[in-house]
Amino acid sequence: MSDRALEIPFRVFRWNPRWGDFAPLGLLILLSGLLQFARLAGPRAPVILEWLKPLADLGFLLVPLLFVRFISREGLGFLGVTRRRIVAAVIVGVIIGAFTGWLAVWRSLAAGEIPFLPAPLDSVAYLLGALYHLMAVEFFYRGWFASRLEQSYGFIAAVLGSALLYAFSPLILWGTDPTVPAAYTSLGFYWGVVFPFTFFVGILLAGVARLTRNLLAPILIMLPQTILGDLLPGGLAHRIGHPGSKILGTLALAGIVAVVAWLTRKLPPKNSPATE
């Protein structure tokens, strides 16, 4: 199967729009609407969202996979799921990831908070859920969305466009976490702190992913700071409900993705790249 990601000529700017460029936005709007609808449940919303979020991540994984297989007929290398340039991806990911992880620890120690592991079963449930979510996010934003933007509009559009959409993503569930202090749920805090920080991180991750052509790099960058941040007192790792069910559910959803990827692995590529 051809690796279309490495066949795309590198251009900073490009203008060749395709209808498929709107498909990622359509998926994001659909899943966002589903999550927002759950907010109508009032006090039950956090519990409902706990089960809906993994299903949304399933959409972030399955829809791009099926789209590139059945519609655009590119290989997974087009999204950055490839063995090529894996050494460069690991080196870049580990170096930047170690730095971001150190920043997370330094900030927590300065605030008098020390990350610690929860109970063993909760730790397993959190780790599986975090890896599953992180892979889904990178597969969608830095894989499918960024690759389509680069193919149609060039490198700059891929980096800035995917970073901008990623920066708006926190608004999908803004204010639904009852454990977050009210001062951190205002829109002023979002525009003043969350948006610029997330936009900068999105630029970094998209730039690394598109230059290395490998999604392993942004995953390794985000993994340390994500886990260390969630291990702080009151963090997500310490708020796992029903860990046994979460473990089984995460494994089941990951198994669905693996089965679909295996069933579609032998699809032939397009006869001509020009027909995209």
C-alpha positions as CSV (number, residue, x, y, z in Angstrom):
1,M,0.0,0.0,0.0
2,S,1.4,3.3,-1.0
3,D,2.3,6.0,1.6
4,R,0.6,9.0,0.1
5,A,1.9,11.3,2.9
6,L,5.4,11.0,1.5
7,E,4.1,11.6,-2.1
8,I,2.7,15.0,-1.3
9,P,5.1,17.6,-2.7
10,F,6.1,20.0,0.1
11,R,4.7,23.5,-0.5
12,V,4.2,26.3,2.0
13,F,1.2,27.6,0.1
14,R,-1.3,25.9,-2.2
15,W,-4.8,26.4,-3.4
16,N,-6.6,23.2,-4.5
17,P,-9.8,22.8,-2.4
18,R,-11.6,19.5,-2.3
19,W,-15.0,18.6,-1.0
20,G,-13.4,16.1,1.4
21,D,-11.8,19.1,3.3
22,F,-15.1,19.7,4.9
23,A,-15.5,16.1,6.2
24,P,-13.4,16.6,9.4
25,L,-15.4,19.8,10.2
26,G,-18.7,17.9,9.7
27,L,-17.5,15.1,12.1
28,L,-16.5,17.6,14.7
29,I,-19.8,19.5,14.5
30,L,-21.7,16.2,14.8
31,L,-19.8,14.9,17.8
32,S,-19.8,18.3,19.5
33,G,-23.6,18.5,19.1
34,L,-24.0,15.0,20.7
35,L,-21.9,16.0,23.7
36,Q,-23.6,19.4,24.0
37,F,-27.0,17.6,24.0
38,A,-25.9,15.7,27.1
39,R,-25.7,19.0,29.0
40,L,-29.5,19.1,29.0
41,A,-29.4,16.4,31.5
42,G,-28.5,18.9,34.2
43,P,-26.9,17.3,37.3
44,R,-26.6,14.0,35.5
45,A,-24.6,15.5,32.6
46,P,-21.1,14.7,34.1
47,V,-22.0,11.0,34.4
48,I,-23.5,10.8,30.9
49,L,-20.5,12.6,29.5
50,E,-18.2,10.2,31.1
51,W,-19.6,7.5,28.9
52,L,-20.2,9.6,25.8
53,K,-16.6,11.0,25.6
54,P,-15.0,7.6,24.7
55,L,-17.7,7.1,22.1
56,A,-16.8,10.5,20.6
57,D,-13.2,9.4,20.5
58,L,-14.3,6.3,18.7
59,G,-15.8,8.6,16.0
60,F,-12.5,10.5,15.8
61,L,-10.7,7.2,15.1
62,L,-13.2,5.3,12.9
63,V,-14.5,8.0,10.6
64,P,-11.1,9.1,9.4
65,L,-10.0,5.5,9.0
66,L,-13.1,4.6,6.9
67,F,-12.8,7.8,4.9
68,V,-9.2,7.3,3.8
69,R,-9.9,3.6,3.0
70,F,-13.2,3.8,1.1
71,I,-13.5,7.3,-0.2
72,S,-10.1,8.9,-0.8
73,R,-8.3,5.5,-1.0
74,E,-5.1,6.7,0.7
75,G,-3.1,4.4,3.0
76,L,-2.8,5.2,6.7
77,G,0.6,6.7,6.0
78,F,-1.3,9.6,4.6
79,L,-2.5,10.3,8.2
80,G,0.9,9.7,9.7
81,V,0.4,6.1,10.8
82,T,3.6,4.7,9.2
83,R,6.9,3.0,10.1
84,R,8.8,5.5,8.0
85,R,10.7,8.3,9.7
86,I,9.9,6.6,13.0
87,V,13.4,7.3,14.4
88,A,13.0,11.0,13.8
89,A,9.5,10.9,15.3
90,V,10.7,9.2,18.4
91,I,13.7,11.5,18.9
92,V,11.7,14.6,18.5
93,G,8.8,13.3,20.5
94,V,10.9,12.2,23.4
95,I,13.0,15.4,23.6
96,I,10.1,17.8,23.4
97,G,7.9,15.5,25.5
98,A,10.5,15.3,28.3
99,F,10.6,19.1,28.3
100,T,6.9,19.5,28.5
101,G,6.7,16.9,31.2
102,W,9.4,18.7,33.2
103,L,7.3,22.0,32.9
104,A,4.3,20.2,34.2
105,V,6.2,18.9,37.2
106,W,7.9,22.2,37.8
107,R,4.6,24.1,37.9
108,S,3.0,21.6,40.2
109,L,5.9,21.6,42.6
110,A,6.0,25.4,42.6
111,A,2.3,25.4,43.6
112,G,2.9,22.9,46.3
113,E,1.2,20.0,44.5
114,I,2.9,16.6,44.0
115,P,1.6,14.1,41.4
116,F,0.8,10.7,42.9
117,L,-0.7,7.5,41.6
118,P,-4.2,6.5,42.5
119,A,-5.2,2.9,43.4
120,P,-3.8,0.2,41.1
121,L,-7.1,-0.5,39.3
122,D,-7.8,3.2,38.9
123,S,-4.3,3.7,37.5
124,V,-4.9,1.1,34.9
125,A,-8.3,2.5,34.0
126,Y,-6.9,6.0,33.7
127,L,-3.8,5.0,31.7
128,L,-5.8,3.0,29.1
129,G,-8.4,5.8,28.8
130,A,-5.7,8.5,28.5
131,L,-3.8,6.6,25.7
132,Y,-7.1,5.9,23.9
133,H,-8.2,9.6,24.0
134,L,-4.7,10.9,23.1
135,M,-4.5,8.6,20.1
136,A,-8.0,9.7,18.9
137,V,-7.2,13.4,19.3
138,E,-3.9,13.1,17.4
139,F,-5.5,10.9,14.7
140,F,-8.2,13.5,14.1
141,Y,-6.4,16.9,14.5
142,R,-2.8,16.2,13.5
143,G,-3.7,13.2,11.2
144,W,-6.8,13.5,9.2
145,F,-7.6,17.2,9.4
146,A,-4.0,18.5,9.1
147,S,-3.2,16.1,6.2
148,R,-6.2,17.2,4.2
149,L,-5.4,20.9,4.7
150,E,-1.8,20.3,3.7
151,Q,-2.8,18.4,0.6
152,S,-5.2,21.2,-0.5
153,Y,-3.7,24.4,0.9
154,G,-0.1,23.7,1.9
155,F,2.0,23.4,5.0
156,I,1.1,26.8,6.6
157,A,-2.6,26.2,6.3
158,A,-2.3,22.7,7.7
159,V,-0.4,23.9,10.8
160,L,-2.5,27.0,11.5
161,G,-5.8,25.5,10.5
162,S,-5.5,22.4,12.7
163,A,-4.1,24.5,15.6
164,L,-7.0,26.9,15.4
165,L,-9.6,24.1,15.4
166,Y,-7.8,22.5,18.3
167,A,-7.8,25.7,20.2
168,F,-11.6,26.0,19.9
169,S,-12.1,22.4,21.0
170,P,-12.1,23.1,24.8
171,L,-15.4,25.1,24.3
172,I,-17.2,21.8,23.4
173,L,-17.4,20.8,27.0
174,W,-16.6,24.1,28.7
175,G,-18.1,24.4,32.2
176,T,-19.3,20.8,32.4
177,D,-16.7,19.7,35.0
178,P,-18.2,20.5,38.5
179,T,-14.8,20.1,40.2
180,V,-13.2,23.0,38.3
181,P,-13.3,26.3,40.3
182,A,-15.7,29.0,39.0
183,A,-12.8,31.3,38.3
184,Y,-11.5,28.9,35.7
185,T,-14.8,28.4,33.9
186,S,-15.3,32.0,32.7
187,L,-15.0,32.8,29.0
188,G,-12.5,35.5,29.9
189,F,-10.2,32.8,31.3
190,Y,-10.7,30.8,28.1
191,W,-9.8,33.6,25.8
192,G,-7.0,35.0,27.9
193,V,-5.3,31.7,28.9
194,V,-6.7,28.6,27.4
195,F,-7.1,29.7,23.8
196,P,-3.6,31.2,23.3
197,F,-1.9,28.3,25.1
198,T,-3.9,25.6,23.2
199,F,-3.3,27.4,19.9
200,F,0.5,27.5,20.5
201,V,0.5,23.8,21.5
202,G,-1.6,23.0,18.3
203,I,1.0,24.8,16.1
204,L,3.8,22.9,17.7
205,L,2.1,19.5,17.4
206,A,0.9,20.0,13.9
207,G,4.3,21.3,12.7
208,V,6.1,18.3,14.2
209,A,3.5,15.9,12.8
210,R,3.6,17.3,9.3
211,L,7.4,17.6,9.2
212,T,8.1,14.1,10.5
213,R,5.0,12.6,8.7
214,N,4.5,10.4,11.8
215,L,1.8,10.8,14.4
216,L,4.0,9.1,17.0
217,A,5.9,12.4,17.5
218,P,2.9,14.5,18.8
219,I,1.7,11.5,20.8
220,L,5.0,11.3,22.6
221,I,5.1,15.0,23.1
222,M,1.7,15.1,24.8
223,L,1.9,12.0,26.8
224,P,4.2,13.1,29.7
225,Q,2.5,16.4,30.4
226,T,-1.0,14.9,30.0
227,I,-0.4,12.1,32.5
228,L,1.6,14.2,35.0
229,G,-1.1,16.9,35.0
230,D,-3.8,14.4,35.6
231,L,-1.9,12.8,38.5
232,L,-2.0,16.1,40.5
233,P,-4.3,16.0,43.6
234,G,-7.9,16.3,42.3
235,G,-6.8,15.5,38.7
236,L,-8.6,13.3,36.3
237,A,-6.7,10.2,37.3
238,H,-8.1,10.5,40.8
239,R,-11.7,10.8,39.6
240,I,-12.2,7.5,38.0
241,G,-15.7,6.0,38.5
242,H,-16.2,2.3,38.0
243,P,-12.6,1.5,37.0
244,G,-13.4,-2.1,36.0
245,S,-16.1,-1.0,33.6
246,K,-13.9,1.7,32.2
247,I,-11.1,-0.8,31.5
248,L,-13.4,-3.2,29.7
249,G,-15.1,-0.4,27.8
250,T,-11.8,1.1,26.6
251,L,-10.5,-2.2,25.5
252,A,-13.7,-2.9,23.6
253,L,-13.6,0.4,21.8
254,A,-9.9,0.0,21.0
255,G,-10.7,-3.5,19.7
256,I,-13.4,-2.2,17.4
257,V,-10.9,0.2,15.8
258,A,-8.3,-2.6,15.5
259,V,-10.8,-4.9,13.8
260,V,-12.0,-2.3,11.4
261,A,-8.3,-1.4,10.5
262,W,-7.5,-5.1,9.9
263,L,-10.6,-5.7,7.8
264,T,-9.8,-2.7,5.5
265,R,-6.0,-3.2,5.4
266,K,-6.0,-4.7,1.9
267,L,-8.0,-2.1,0.1
268,P,-6.1,-1.2,-3.1
269,P,-5.0,2.4,-3.6
270,K,-6.3,4.6,-6.3
271,N,-5.0,3.9,-9.8
272,S,-3.9,7.6,-10.1
273,P,-3.2,10.1,-7.4
274,A,-4.5,12.8,-9.8
275,T,-8.1,11.5,-9.4
276,E,-8.3,12.6,-5.7
